[in-house]
Amino acid sequence: MYWDRTNGEIELTNTSGDWCDYWWQPQKGATTSGNSGTTANGTSNIAIISGTNNNDYGFEVHFGQADGTTGLCSVRLQYANGRLVGHYIKY
């Protein structure tokens, strides 16, 4: 996962050797939205979230190998004053 600061996008590259499933949800105050998708092995820099350059937005992203066996990860991020900070948990 990569943050393209210039374009305000969170991008995903799949090098797992298998399909990768992902879902995400942004939130600001009581407003939430989200999406999900799948990327093939070898897919590079696919933008999964746009518009991350707005203060006070939080994001939750989950992704991992489609068969659920490896590479499962949960990422929580928040944008504030030009920085995207957060943490991840790998399962």
PDB file of N, CA, C and O in Angstrom, chain B, residues numbered from 101:
ATOM      1  N   MET B 101       0.848  -1.157   0.000  1.00  0.00           N
ATOM      2  CA  MET B 101       0.000   0.000   0.000  1.00  0.00           C
ATOM      3  C   MET B 101       0.900   1.228   0.000  1.00  0.00           C
ATOM      4  O   MET B 101       1.941   1.249   0.657  1.00  0.00           O
ATOM      5  N   TYR B 102       0.483   2.260  -0.751  1.00  0.00           N
ATOM      6  CA  TYR B 102       1.288   3.458  -0.939  1.00  0.00           C
ATOM      7  C   TYR B 102       0.377   4.679  -0.945  1.00  0.00           C
ATOM      8  O   TYR B 102      -0.726   4.626  -1.489  1.00  0.00           O
ATOM      9  N   TRP B 103       0.827   5.774  -0.347  1.00  0.00           N
ATOM     10  CA  TRP B 103       0.080   7.026  -0.379  1.00  0.00           C
ATOM     11  C   TRP B 103       0.706   7.951  -1.409  1.00  0.00           C
ATOM     12  O   TRP B 103       1.841   8.393  -1.229  1.00  0.00           O
ATOM     13  N   ASP B 104      -0.007   8.251  -2.478  1.00  0.00           N
ATOM     14  CA  ASP B 104       0.426   9.217  -3.483  1.00  0.00           C
ATOM     15  C   ASP B 104      -0.025  10.587  -2.993  1.00  0.00           C
ATOM     16  O   ASP B 104      -1.151  11.013  -3.248  1.00  0.00           O
ATOM     17  N   ARG B 105       0.850  11.251  -2.305  1.00  0.00           N
ATOM     18  CA  ARG B 105       0.544  12.535  -1.660  1.00  0.00           C
ATOM     19  C   ARG B 105       0.114  13.593  -2.669  1.00  0.00           C
ATOM     20  O   ARG B 105      -0.796  14.376  -2.396  1.00  0.00           O
ATOM     21  N   THR B 106       0.755  13.623  -3.820  1.00  0.00           N
ATOM     22  CA  THR B 106       0.454  14.620  -4.836  1.00  0.00           C
ATOM     23  C   THR B 106      -0.987  14.501  -5.335  1.00  0.00           C
ATOM     24  O   THR B 106      -1.686  15.505  -5.472  1.00  0.00           O
ATOM     25  N   ASN B 107      -1.423  13.280  -5.605  1.00  0.00           N
ATOM     26  CA  ASN B 107      -2.768  13.045  -6.128  1.00  0.00           C
ATOM     27  C   ASN B 107      -3.808  12.769  -5.044  1.00  0.00           C
ATOM     28  O   ASN B 107      -4.999  12.670  -5.340  1.00  0.00           O
ATOM     29  N   GLY B 108      -3.370  12.644  -3.793  1.00  0.00           N
ATOM     30  CA  GLY B 108      -4.293  12.364  -2.698  1.00  0.00           C
ATOM     31  C   GLY B 108      -4.938  11.003  -2.800  1.00  0.00           C
ATOM     32  O   GLY B 108      -6.112  10.844  -2.468  1.00  0.00           O
ATOM     33  N   GLU B 109      -4.170  10.001  -3.264  1.00  0.00           N
ATOM     34  CA  GLU B 109      -4.704   8.659  -3.449  1.00  0.00           C
ATOM     35  C   GLU B 109      -3.951   7.641  -2.609  1.00  0.00           C
ATOM     36  O   GLU B 109      -2.737   7.737  -2.429  1.00  0.00           O
ATOM     37  N   ILE B 110      -4.681   6.675  -2.104  1.00  0.00           N
ATOM     38  CA  ILE B 110      -4.070   5.506  -1.501  1.00  0.00           C
ATOM     39  C   ILE B 110      -4.105   4.419  -2.557  1.00  0.00           C
ATOM     40  O   ILE B 110      -5.164   4.091  -3.092  1.00  0.00           O
ATOM     41  N   GLU B 111      -2.932   3.860  -2.855  1.00  0.00           N
ATOM     42  CA  GLU B 111      -2.800   2.907  -3.943  1.00  0.00           C
ATOM     43  C   GLU B 111      -2.356   1.548  -3.417  1.00  0.00           C
ATOM     44  O   GLU B 111      -1.689   1.455  -2.386  1.00  0.00           O
ATOM     45  N   LEU B 112      -2.729   0.512  -4.130  1.00  0.00           N
ATOM     46  CA  LEU B 112      -2.409  -0.850  -3.745  1.00  0.00           C
ATOM     47  C   LEU B 112      -1.662  -1.534  -4.879  1.00  0.00           C
ATOM     48  O   LEU B 112      -2.052  -1.422  -6.041  1.00  0.00           O
ATOM     49  N   THR B 113      -0.586  -2.243  -4.544  1.00  0.00           N
ATOM     50  CA  THR B 113       0.142  -3.068  -5.501  1.00  0.00           C
ATOM     51  C   THR B 113       0.093  -4.502  -4.997  1.00  0.00           C
ATOM     52  O   THR B 113       0.383  -4.754  -3.827  1.00  0.00           O
ATOM     53  N   ASN B 114      -0.269  -5.446  -5.859  1.00  0.00           N
ATOM     54  CA  ASN B 114      -0.402  -6.839  -5.467  1.00  0.00           C
ATOM     55  C   ASN B 114       0.790  -7.644  -5.958  1.00  0.00           C
ATOM     56  O   ASN B 114       0.973  -7.828  -7.161  1.00  0.00           O
ATOM     57  N   THR B 115       1.601  -8.124  -5.016  1.00  0.00           N
ATOM     58  CA  THR B 115       2.732  -8.992  -5.346  1.00  0.00           C
ATOM     59  C   THR B 115       2.591 -10.345  -4.648  1.00  0.00           C
ATOM     60  O   THR B 115       3.585 -11.045  -4.452  1.00  0.00           O
ATOM     61  N   SER B 116       1.370 -10.718  -4.274  1.00  0.00           N
ATOM     62  CA  SER B 116       1.141 -11.900  -3.441  1.00  0.00           C
ATOM     63  C   SER B 116       1.250 -13.226  -4.187  1.00  0.00           C
ATOM     64  O   SER B 116       1.401 -14.271  -3.554  1.00  0.00           O
ATOM     65  N   GLY B 117       1.177 -13.207  -5.504  1.00  0.00           N
ATOM     66  CA  GLY B 117       1.138 -14.452  -6.267  1.00  0.00           C
ATOM     67  C   GLY B 117      -0.267 -14.980  -6.448  1.00  0.00           C
ATOM     68  O   GLY B 117      -0.462 -16.019  -7.077  1.00  0.00           O
ATOM     69  N   ASP B 118      -1.258 -14.274  -5.901  1.00  0.00           N
ATOM     70  CA  ASP B 118      -2.654 -14.678  -5.990  1.00  0.00           C
ATOM     71  C   ASP B 118      -3.491 -13.406  -6.087  1.00  0.00           C
ATOM     72  O   ASP B 118      -2.957 -12.298  -6.053  1.00  0.00           O
ATOM     73  N   TRP B 119      -4.777 -13.569  -6.207  1.00  0.00           N
ATOM     74  CA  TRP B 119      -5.677 -12.426  -6.168  1.00  0.00           C
ATOM     75  C   TRP B 119      -5.664 -11.815  -4.774  1.00  0.00           C
ATOM     76  O   TRP B 119      -5.453 -12.516  -3.785  1.00  0.00           O
ATOM     77  N   CYS B 120      -5.889 -10.519  -4.700  1.00  0.00           N
ATOM     78  CA  CYS B 120      -5.943  -9.806  -3.426  1.00  0.00           C
ATOM     79  C   CYS B 120      -7.309  -9.127  -3.303  1.00  0.00           C
ATOM     80  O   CYS B 120      -7.712  -8.362  -4.178  1.00  0.00           O
ATOM     81  N   ASP B 121      -8.012  -9.415  -2.214  1.00  0.00           N
ATOM     82  CA  ASP B 121      -9.279  -8.747  -1.922  1.00  0.00           C
ATOM     83  C   ASP B 121      -9.004  -7.551  -1.011  1.00  0.00           C
ATOM     84  O   ASP B 121      -8.098  -7.597  -0.179  1.00  0.00           O
ATOM     85  N   TYR B 122      -9.779  -6.492  -1.169  1.00  0.00           N
ATOM     86  CA  TYR B 122      -9.644  -5.341  -0.270  1.00  0.00           C
ATOM     87  C   TYR B 122     -11.000  -4.687  -0.068  1.00  0.00           C
ATOM     88  O   TYR B 122     -11.886  -4.796  -0.915  1.00  0.00           O
ATOM     89  N   TRP B 123     -11.151  -4.011   1.055  1.00  0.00           N
ATOM     90  CA  TRP B 123     -12.299  -3.133   1.280  1.00  0.00           C
ATOM     91  C   TRP B 123     -11.816  -1.975   2.131  1.00  0.00           C
ATOM     92  O   TRP B 123     -10.847  -2.096   2.881  1.00  0.00           O
ATOM     93  N   TRP B 124     -12.507  -0.852   2.002  1.00  0.00           N
ATOM     94  CA  TRP B 124     -12.106   0.340   2.746  1.00  0.00           C
ATOM     95  C   TRP B 124     -13.318   1.184   3.100  1.00  0.00           C
ATOM     96  O   TRP B 124     -14.373   1.100   2.472  1.00  0.00           O
ATOM     97  N   GLN B 125     -13.127   2.005   4.135  1.00  0.00           N
ATOM     98  CA  GLN B 125     -14.178   2.909   4.574  1.00  0.00           C
ATOM     99  C   GLN B 125     -13.542   4.190   5.099  1.00  0.00           C
ATOM    100  O   GLN B 125     -12.733   4.138   6.025  1.00  0.00           O
ATOM    101  N   PRO B 126     -13.894   5.345   4.523  1.00  0.00           N
ATOM    102  CA  PRO B 126     -13.458   6.618   5.093  1.00  0.00           C
ATOM    103  C   PRO B 126     -14.562   7.185   5.981  1.00  0.00           C
ATOM    104  O   PRO B 126     -15.739   6.864   5.817  1.00  0.00           O
ATOM    105  N   GLN B 127     -14.162   8.025   6.914  1.00  0.00           N
ATOM    106  CA  GLN B 127     -15.153   8.673   7.776  1.00  0.00           C
ATOM    107  C   GLN B 127     -14.674  10.057   8.167  1.00  0.00           C
ATOM    108  O   GLN B 127     -13.500  10.264   8.476  1.00  0.00           O
ATOM    109  N   LYS B 128     -15.609  11.007   8.146  1.00  0.00           N
ATOM    110  CA  LYS B 128     -15.391  12.340   8.679  1.00  0.00           C
ATOM    111  C   LYS B 128     -16.661  12.716   9.418  1.00  0.00           C
ATOM    112  O   LYS B 128     -17.716  12.888   8.808  1.00  0.00           O
ATOM    113  N   GLY B 129     -16.556  12.845  10.744  1.00  0.00           N
ATOM    114  CA  GLY B 129     -17.756  13.062  11.539  1.00  0.00           C
ATOM    115  C   GLY B 129     -18.679  11.871  11.402  1.00  0.00           C
ATOM    116  O   GLY B 129     -18.248  10.730  11.569  1.00  0.00           O
ATOM    117  N   ALA B 130     -19.933  12.117  11.104  1.00  0.00           N
ATOM    118  CA  ALA B 130     -20.909  11.035  10.954  1.00  0.00           C
ATOM    119  C   ALA B 130     -21.030  10.552   9.514  1.00  0.00           C
ATOM    120  O   ALA B 130     -21.824   9.651   9.241  1.00  0.00           O
ATOM    121  N   THR B 131     -20.268  11.121   8.587  1.00  0.00           N
ATOM    122  CA  THR B 131     -20.356  10.757   7.177  1.00  0.00           C
ATOM    123  C   THR B 131     -19.388   9.631   6.858  1.00  0.00           C
ATOM    124  O   THR B 131     -18.183   9.766   7.071  1.00  0.00           O
ATOM    125  N   THR B 132     -19.905   8.524   6.350  1.00  0.00           N
ATOM    126  CA  THR B 132     -19.070   7.396   5.947  1.00  0.00           C
ATOM    127  C   THR B 132     -19.427   6.967   4.531  1.00  0.00           C
ATOM    128  O   THR B 132     -20.534   7.220   4.055  1.00  0.00           O
ATOM    129  N   SER B 133     -18.497   6.326   3.874  1.00  0.00           N
ATOM    130  CA  SER B 133     -18.734   5.703   2.580  1.00  0.00           C
ATOM    131  C   SER B 133     -17.741   4.555   2.484  1.00  0.00           C
ATOM    132  O   SER B 133     -17.116   4.206   3.486  1.00  0.00           O
ATOM    133  N   GLY B 134     -17.582   3.968   1.331  1.00  0.00           N
ATOM    134  CA  GLY B 134     -16.613   2.889   1.205  1.00  0.00           C
ATOM    135  C   GLY B 134     -16.775   2.134  -0.091  1.00  0.00           C
ATOM    136  O   GLY B 134     -17.637   2.436  -0.917  1.00  0.00           O
ATOM    137  N   ASN B 135     -15.919   1.141  -0.244  1.00  0.00           N
ATOM    138  CA  ASN B 135     -15.939   0.333  -1.449  1.00  0.00           C
ATOM    139  C   ASN B 135     -15.121  -0.921  -1.191  1.00  0.00           C
ATOM    140  O   ASN B 135     -14.466  -1.046  -0.156  1.00  0.00           O
ATOM    141  N   SER B 136     -15.165  -1.840  -2.131  1.00  0.00           N
ATOM    142  CA  SER B 136     -14.362  -3.053  -2.058  1.00  0.00           C
ATOM    143  C   SER B 136     -13.990  -3.459  -3.474  1.00  0.00           C
ATOM    144  O   SER B 136     -14.568  -2.973  -4.446  1.00  0.00           O
ATOM    145  N   GLY B 137     -13.019  -4.354  -3.576  1.00  0.00           N
ATOM    146  CA  GLY B 137     -12.609  -4.808  -4.893  1.00  0.00           C
ATOM    147  C   GLY B 137     -11.594  -5.925  -4.805  1.00  0.00           C
ATOM    148  O   GLY B 137     -11.297  -6.433  -3.724  1.00  0.00           O
ATOM    149  N   THR B 138     -11.073  -6.297  -5.943  1.00  0.00           N
ATOM    150  CA  THR B 138     -10.103  -7.371  -6.075  1.00  0.00           C
ATOM    151  C   THR B 138      -9.056  -6.956  -7.097  1.00  0.00           C
ATOM    152  O   THR B 138      -9.383  -6.338  -8.110  1.00  0.00           O
ATOM    153  N   THR B 139      -7.800  -7.294  -6.835  1.00  0.00           N
ATOM    154  CA  THR B 139      -6.738  -7.022  -7.807  1.00  0.00           C
ATOM    155  C   THR B 139      -5.992  -8.312  -8.118  1.00  0.00           C
ATOM    156  O   THR B 139      -5.803  -9.163  -7.250  1.00  0.00           O
ATOM    157  N   ALA B 140      -5.578  -8.438  -9.356  1.00  0.00           N
ATOM    158  CA  ALA B 140      -4.818  -9.614  -9.788  1.00  0.00           C
ATOM    159  C   ALA B 140      -3.358  -9.463  -9.384  1.00  0.00           C
ATOM    160  O   ALA B 140      -2.873  -8.350  -9.179  1.00  0.00           O
ATOM    161  N   ASN B 141      -2.661 -10.590  -9.270  1.00  0.00           N
ATOM    162  CA  ASN B 141      -1.226 -10.571  -9.013  1.00  0.00           C
ATOM    163  C   ASN B 141      -0.527  -9.756 -10.101  1.00  0.00           C
ATOM    164  O   ASN B 141      -0.857  -9.887 -11.280  1.00  0.00           O
ATOM    165  N   GLY B 142       0.413  -8.936  -9.723  1.00  0.00           N
ATOM    166  CA  GLY B 142       1.146  -8.119 -10.674  1.00  0.00           C
ATOM    167  C   GLY B 142       0.489  -6.779 -10.962  1.00  0.00           C
ATOM    168  O   GLY B 142       1.029  -5.987 -11.734  1.00  0.00           O
ATOM    169  N   THR B 143      -0.671  -6.506 -10.356  1.00  0.00           N
ATOM    170  CA  THR B 143      -1.330  -5.219 -10.531  1.00  0.00           C
ATOM    171  C   THR B 143      -0.588  -4.184  -9.703  1.00  0.00           C
ATOM    172  O   THR B 143      -0.383  -4.378  -8.504  1.00  0.00           O
ATOM    173  N   SER B 144      -0.183  -3.083 -10.335  1.00  0.00           N
ATOM    174  CA  SER B 144       0.612  -2.069  -9.645  1.00  0.00           C
ATOM    175  C   SER B 144      -0.119  -0.746  -9.549  1.00  0.00           C
ATOM    176  O   SER B 144      -0.758  -0.306 -10.504  1.00  0.00           O
ATOM    177  N   ASN B 145      -0.023  -0.120  -8.396  1.00  0.00           N
ATOM    178  CA  ASN B 145      -0.490   1.243  -8.154  1.00  0.00           C
ATOM    179  C   ASN B 145      -1.938   1.474  -8.559  1.00  0.00           C
ATOM    180  O   ASN B 145      -2.245   2.470  -9.215  1.00  0.00           O
ATOM    181  N   ILE B 146      -2.836   0.563  -8.178  1.00  0.00           N
ATOM    182  CA  ILE B 146      -4.250   0.781  -8.430  1.00  0.00           C
ATOM    183  C   ILE B 146      -4.785   1.686  -7.319  1.00  0.00           C
ATOM    184  O   ILE B 146      -4.634   1.382  -6.136  1.00  0.00           O
ATOM    185  N   ALA B 147      -5.405   2.786  -7.704  1.00  0.00           N
ATOM    186  CA  ALA B 147      -5.947   3.734  -6.724  1.00  0.00           C
ATOM    187  C   ALA B 147      -7.223   3.157  -6.130  1.00  0.00           C
ATOM    188  O   ALA B 147      -8.209   2.955  -6.839  1.00  0.00           O
ATOM    189  N   ILE B 148      -7.206   2.891  -4.822  1.00  0.00           N
ATOM    190  CA  ILE B 148      -8.406   2.359  -4.182  1.00  0.00           C
ATOM    191  C   ILE B 148      -9.162   3.447  -3.428  1.00  0.00           C
ATOM    192  O   ILE B 148     -10.365   3.315  -3.205  1.00  0.00           O
ATOM    193  N   ILE B 149      -8.473   4.529  -3.027  1.00  0.00           N
ATOM    194  CA  ILE B 149      -9.123   5.643  -2.336  1.00  0.00           C
ATOM    195  C   ILE B 149      -8.589   6.942  -2.912  1.00  0.00           C
ATOM    196  O   ILE B 149      -7.378   7.098  -3.064  1.00  0.00           O
ATOM    197  N   SER B 150      -9.471   7.871  -3.234  1.00  0.00           N
ATOM    198  CA  SER B 150      -9.081   9.196  -3.715  1.00  0.00           C
ATOM    199  C   SER B 150      -9.542  10.247  -2.710  1.00  0.00           C
ATOM    200  O   SER B 150     -10.398   9.978  -1.867  1.00  0.00           O
ATOM    201  N   GLY B 151      -8.973  11.430  -2.804  1.00  0.00           N
ATOM    202  CA  GLY B 151      -9.409  12.548  -1.967  1.00  0.00           C
ATOM    203  C   GLY B 151      -8.947  12.477  -0.529  1.00  0.00           C
ATOM    204  O   GLY B 151      -9.670  12.901   0.373  1.00  0.00           O
ATOM    205  N   THR B 152      -7.756  11.951  -0.297  1.00  0.00           N
ATOM    206  CA  THR B 152      -7.270  11.820   1.081  1.00  0.00           C
ATOM    207  C   THR B 152      -6.652  13.107   1.620  1.00  0.00           C
ATOM    208  O   THR B 152      -6.221  13.136   2.773  1.00  0.00           O
ATOM    209  N   ASN B 153      -6.598  14.163   0.825  1.00  0.00           N
ATOM    210  CA  ASN B 153      -5.950  15.400   1.261  1.00  0.00           C
ATOM    211  C   ASN B 153      -6.933  16.377   1.896  1.00  0.00           C
ATOM    212  O   ASN B 153      -6.893  17.573   1.610  1.00  0.00           O
ATOM    213  N   ASN B 154      -7.805  15.878   2.749  1.00  0.00           N
ATOM    214  CA  ASN B 154      -8.756  16.721   3.462  1.00  0.00           C
ATOM    215  C   ASN B 154      -8.608  16.470   4.959  1.00  0.00           C
ATOM    216  O   ASN B 154      -8.657  15.325   5.408  1.00  0.00           O
ATOM    217  N   ASN B 155      -8.426  17.540   5.731  1.00  0.00           N
ATOM    218  CA  ASN B 155      -8.228  17.388   7.175  1.00  0.00           C
ATOM    219  C   ASN B 155      -9.366  16.637   7.838  1.00  0.00           C
ATOM    220  O   ASN B 155     -10.523  16.723   7.427  1.00  0.00           O
ATOM    221  N   ASP B 156      -9.005  15.904   8.865  1.00  0.00           N
ATOM    222  CA  ASP B 156      -9.922  15.204   9.767  1.00  0.00           C
ATOM    223  C   ASP B 156     -10.543  13.946   9.199  1.00  0.00           C
ATOM    224  O   ASP B 156     -11.382  13.342   9.868  1.00  0.00           O
ATOM    225  N   TYR B 157     -10.176  13.516   7.998  1.00  0.00           N
ATOM    226  CA  TYR B 157     -10.687  12.252   7.480  1.00  0.00           C
ATOM    227  C   TYR B 157      -9.923  11.088   8.102  1.00  0.00           C
ATOM    228  O   TYR B 157      -8.707  11.164   8.276  1.00  0.00           O
ATOM    229  N   GLY B 158     -10.625  10.025   8.434  1.00  0.00           N
ATOM    230  CA  GLY B 158     -10.019   8.786   8.876  1.00  0.00           C
ATOM    231  C   GLY B 158     -10.346   7.692   7.881  1.00  0.00           C
ATOM    232  O   GLY B 158     -11.380   7.747   7.214  1.00  0.00           O
ATOM    233  N   PHE B 159      -9.481   6.704   7.773  1.00  0.00           N
ATOM    234  CA  PHE B 159      -9.652   5.629   6.809  1.00  0.00           C
ATOM    235  C   PHE B 159      -9.342   4.293   7.469  1.00  0.00           C
ATOM    236  O   PHE B 159      -8.412   4.174   8.267  1.00  0.00           O
ATOM    237  N   GLU B 160     -10.129   3.305   7.124  1.00  0.00           N
ATOM    238  CA  GLU B 160      -9.851   1.941   7.534  1.00  0.00           C
ATOM    239  C   GLU B 160      -9.777   1.112   6.264  1.00  0.00           C
ATOM    240  O   GLU B 160     -10.694   1.144   5.443  1.00  0.00           O
ATOM    241  N   VAL B 161      -8.683   0.366   6.099  1.00  0.00           N
ATOM    242  CA  VAL B 161      -8.454  -0.432   4.895  1.00  0.00           C
ATOM    243  C   VAL B 161      -8.086  -1.849   5.330  1.00  0.00           C
ATOM    244  O   VAL B 161      -7.256  -2.038   6.218  1.00  0.00           O
ATOM    245  N   HIS B 162      -8.706  -2.834   4.700  1.00  0.00           N
ATOM    246  CA  HIS B 162      -8.375  -4.239   4.951  1.00  0.00           C
ATOM    247  C   HIS B 162      -8.051  -4.889   3.614  1.00  0.00           C
ATOM    248  O   HIS B 162      -8.753  -4.674   2.627  1.00  0.00           O
ATOM    249  N   PHE B 163      -6.996  -5.674   3.585  1.00  0.00           N
ATOM    250  CA  PHE B 163      -6.661  -6.382   2.354  1.00  0.00           C
ATOM    251  C   PHE B 163      -5.920  -7.663   2.667  1.00  0.00           C
ATOM    252  O   PHE B 163      -5.352  -7.816   3.748  1.00  0.00           O
ATOM    253  N   GLY B 164      -5.929  -8.583   1.716  1.00  0.00           N
ATOM    254  CA  GLY B 164      -5.220  -9.842   1.883  1.00  0.00           C
ATOM    255  C   GLY B 164      -5.479 -10.791   0.743  1.00  0.00           C
ATOM    256  O   GLY B 164      -6.313 -10.534  -0.126  1.00  0.00           O
ATOM    257  N   GLN B 165      -4.755 -11.891   0.755  1.00  0.00           N
ATOM    258  CA  GLN B 165      -4.876 -12.897  -0.290  1.00  0.00           C
ATOM    259  C   GLN B 165      -6.311 -13.396  -0.356  1.00  0.00           C
ATOM    260  O   GLN B 165      -6.936 -13.641   0.676  1.00  0.00           O
ATOM    261  N   ALA B 166      -6.826 -13.543  -1.553  1.00  0.00           N
ATOM    262  CA  ALA B 166      -8.242 -13.846  -1.760  1.00  0.00           C
ATOM    263  C   ALA B 166      -8.699 -15.137  -1.090  1.00  0.00           C
ATOM    264  O   ALA B 166      -9.856 -15.234  -0.680  1.00  0.00           O
ATOM    265  N   ASP B 167      -7.818 -16.133  -0.968  1.00  0.00           N
ATOM    266  CA  ASP B 167      -8.242 -17.382  -0.335  1.00  0.00           C
ATOM    267  C   ASP B 167      -8.179 -17.306   1.188  1.00  0.00           C
ATOM    268  O   ASP B 167      -8.505 -18.277   1.871  1.00  0.00           O
ATOM    269  N   GLY B 168      -7.761 -16.154   1.726  1.00  0.00           N
ATOM    270  CA  GLY B 168      -7.756 -15.947   3.170  1.00  0.00           C
ATOM    271  C   GLY B 168      -6.631 -16.618   3.924  1.00  0.00           C
ATOM    272  O   GLY B 168      -6.654 -16.652   5.154  1.00  0.00           O
ATOM    273  N   THR B 169      -5.633 -17.161   3.211  1.00  0.00           N
ATOM    274  CA  THR B 169      -4.585 -17.908   3.903  1.00  0.00           C
ATOM    275  C   THR B 169      -3.419 -17.052   4.381  1.00  0.00           C
ATOM    276  O   THR B 169      -2.856 -17.340   5.437  1.00  0.00           O
ATOM    277  N   THR B 170      -3.035 -16.011   3.647  1.00  0.00           N
ATOM    278  CA  THR B 170      -1.875 -15.220   4.040  1.00  0.00           C
ATOM    279  C   THR B 170      -2.075 -13.756   3.682  1.00  0.00           C
ATOM    280  O   THR B 170      -2.985 -13.398   2.935  1.00  0.00           O
ATOM    281  N   GLY B 171      -1.213 -12.931   4.225  1.00  0.00           N
ATOM    282  CA  GLY B 171      -1.150 -11.527   3.836  1.00  0.00           C
ATOM    283  C   GLY B 171      -2.318 -10.682   4.280  1.00  0.00           C
ATOM    284  O   GLY B 171      -2.535  -9.612   3.712  1.00  0.00           O
ATOM    285  N   LEU B 172      -3.086 -11.110   5.273  1.00  0.00           N
ATOM    286  CA  LEU B 172      -4.210 -10.306   5.735  1.00  0.00           C
ATOM    287  C   LEU B 172      -3.698  -9.154   6.585  1.00  0.00           C
ATOM    288  O   LEU B 172      -2.871  -9.343   7.477  1.00  0.00           O
ATOM    289  N   CYS B 173      -4.203  -7.953   6.297  1.00  0.00           N
ATOM    290  CA  CYS B 173      -3.707  -6.764   6.973  1.00  0.00           C
ATOM    291  C   CYS B 173      -4.850  -5.775   7.185  1.00  0.00           C
ATOM    292  O   CYS B 173      -5.723  -5.627   6.329  1.00  0.00           O
ATOM    293  N   SER B 174      -4.835  -5.106   8.322  1.00  0.00           N
ATOM    294  CA  SER B 174      -5.799  -4.069   8.641  1.00  0.00           C
ATOM    295  C   SER B 174      -5.024  -2.779   8.900  1.00  0.00           C
ATOM    296  O   SER B 174      -4.104  -2.760   9.717  1.00  0.00           O
ATOM    297  N   VAL B 175      -5.397  -1.695   8.202  1.00  0.00           N
ATOM    298  CA  VAL B 175      -4.678  -0.427   8.298  1.00  0.00           C
ATOM    299  C   VAL B 175      -5.654   0.670   8.703  1.00  0.00           C
ATOM    300  O   VAL B 175      -6.740   0.777   8.132  1.00  0.00           O
ATOM    301  N   ARG B 176      -5.280   1.476   9.674  1.00  0.00           N
ATOM    302  CA  ARG B 176      -6.085   2.637  10.092  1.00  0.00           C
ATOM    303  C   ARG B 176      -5.247   3.875   9.914  1.00  0.00           C
ATOM    304  O   ARG B 176      -4.108   3.939  10.378  1.00  0.00           O
ATOM    305  N   LEU B 177      -5.817   4.876   9.230  1.00  0.00           N
ATOM    306  CA  LEU B 177      -5.084   6.087   8.860  1.00  0.00           C
ATOM    307  C   LEU B 177      -5.908   7.325   9.167  1.00  0.00           C
ATOM    308  O   LEU B 177      -7.137   7.274   9.199  1.00  0.00           O
ATOM    309  N   GLN B 178      -5.225   8.436   9.393  1.00  0.00           N
ATOM    310  CA  GLN B 178      -5.908   9.719   9.526  1.00  0.00           C
ATOM    311  C   GLN B 178      -5.061  10.791   8.857  1.00  0.00           C
ATOM    312  O   GLN B 178      -3.837  10.819   8.991  1.00  0.00           O
ATOM    313  N   TYR B 179      -5.753  11.683   8.123  1.00  0.00           N
ATOM    314  CA  TYR B 179      -5.081  12.798   7.461  1.00  0.00           C
ATOM    315  C   TYR B 179      -5.254  14.052   8.311  1.00  0.00           C
ATOM    316  O   TYR B 179      -6.361  14.365   8.751  1.00  0.00           O
ATOM    317  N   ALA B 180      -4.150  14.770   8.541  1.00  0.00           N
ATOM    318  CA  ALA B 180      -4.214  16.033   9.273  1.00  0.00           C
ATOM    319  C   ALA B 180      -3.027  16.902   8.875  1.00  0.00           C
ATOM    320  O   ALA B 180      -1.872  16.500   9.018  1.00  0.00           O
ATOM    321  N   ASN B 181      -3.326  18.089   8.378  1.00  0.00           N
ATOM    322  CA  ASN B 181      -2.316  19.110   8.083  1.00  0.00           C
ATOM    323  C   ASN B 181      -1.146  18.600   7.242  1.00  0.00           C
ATOM    324  O   ASN B 181       0.016  18.812   7.588  1.00  0.00           O
ATOM    325  N   GLY B 182      -1.461  17.934   6.146  1.00  0.00           N
ATOM    326  CA  GLY B 182      -0.426  17.501   5.208  1.00  0.00           C
ATOM    327  C   GLY B 182       0.223  16.176   5.524  1.00  0.00           C
ATOM    328  O   GLY B 182       1.151  15.768   4.825  1.00  0.00           O
ATOM    329  N   ARG B 183      -0.236  15.487   6.561  1.00  0.00           N
ATOM    330  CA  ARG B 183       0.362  14.202   6.925  1.00  0.00           C
ATOM    331  C   ARG B 183      -0.713  13.125   7.022  1.00  0.00           C
ATOM    332  O   ARG B 183      -1.837  13.374   7.460  1.00  0.00           O
ATOM    333  N   LEU B 184      -0.340  11.947   6.607  1.00  0.00           N
ATOM    334  CA  LEU B 184      -1.199  10.786   6.750  1.00  0.00           C
ATOM    335  C   LEU B 184      -0.509   9.868   7.754  1.00  0.00           C
ATOM    336  O   LEU B 184       0.568   9.341   7.475  1.00  0.00           O
ATOM    337  N   VAL B 185      -1.119   9.677   8.908  1.00  0.00           N
ATOM    338  CA  VAL B 185      -0.506   8.876   9.970  1.00  0.00           C
ATOM    339  C   VAL B 185      -1.433   7.722  10.320  1.00  0.00           C
ATOM    340  O   VAL B 185      -2.641   7.784  10.089  1.00  0.00           O
ATOM    341  N   GLY B 186      -0.853   6.681  10.873  1.00  0.00           N
ATOM    342  CA  GLY B 186      -1.682   5.561  11.274  1.00  0.00           C
ATOM    343  C   GLY B 186      -0.866   4.367  11.725  1.00  0.00           C
ATOM    344  O   GLY B 186       0.316   4.481  12.052  1.00  0.00           O
ATOM    345  N   HIS B 187      -1.520   3.225  11.734  1.00  0.00           N
ATOM    346  CA  HIS B 187      -0.877   1.981  12.132  1.00  0.00           C
ATOM    347  C   HIS B 187      -1.530   0.812  11.396  1.00  0.00           C
ATOM    348  O   HIS B 187      -2.607   0.948  10.814  1.00  0.00           O
ATOM    349  N   TYR B 188      -0.862  -0.327  11.433  1.00  0.00           N
ATOM    350  CA  TYR B 188      -1.412  -1.503  10.783  1.00  0.00           C
ATOM    351  C   TYR B 188      -1.254  -2.723  11.685  1.00  0.00           C
ATOM    352  O   TYR B 188      -0.399  -2.762  12.570  1.00  0.00           O
ATOM    353  N   ILE B 189      -2.088  -3.697  11.440  1.00  0.00           N
ATOM    354  CA  ILE B 189      -2.014  -4.993  12.099  1.00  0.00           C
ATOM    355  C   ILE B 189      -1.980  -6.041  10.993  1.00  0.00           C
ATOM    356  O   ILE B 189      -2.848  -6.057  10.120  1.00  0.00           O
ATOM    357  N   LYS B 190      -0.981  -6.911  11.031  1.00  0.00           N
ATOM    358  CA  LYS B 190      -0.891  -7.993  10.048  1.00  0.00           C
ATOM    359  C   LYS B 190      -1.293  -9.286  10.749  1.00  0.00           C
ATOM    360  O   LYS B 190      -0.793  -9.593  11.832  1.00  0.00           O
ATOM    361  N   TYR B 191      -2.198 -10.042  10.128  1.00  0.00           N
ATOM    362  CA  TYR B 191      -2.699 -11.276  10.724  1.00  0.00           C
ATOM    363  C   TYR B 191      -1.984 -12.483  10.179  1.00  0.00           C
ATOM    364  O   TYR B 191      -2.283 -13.609  10.576  1.00  0.00           O
TER     365      TYR B 191
END
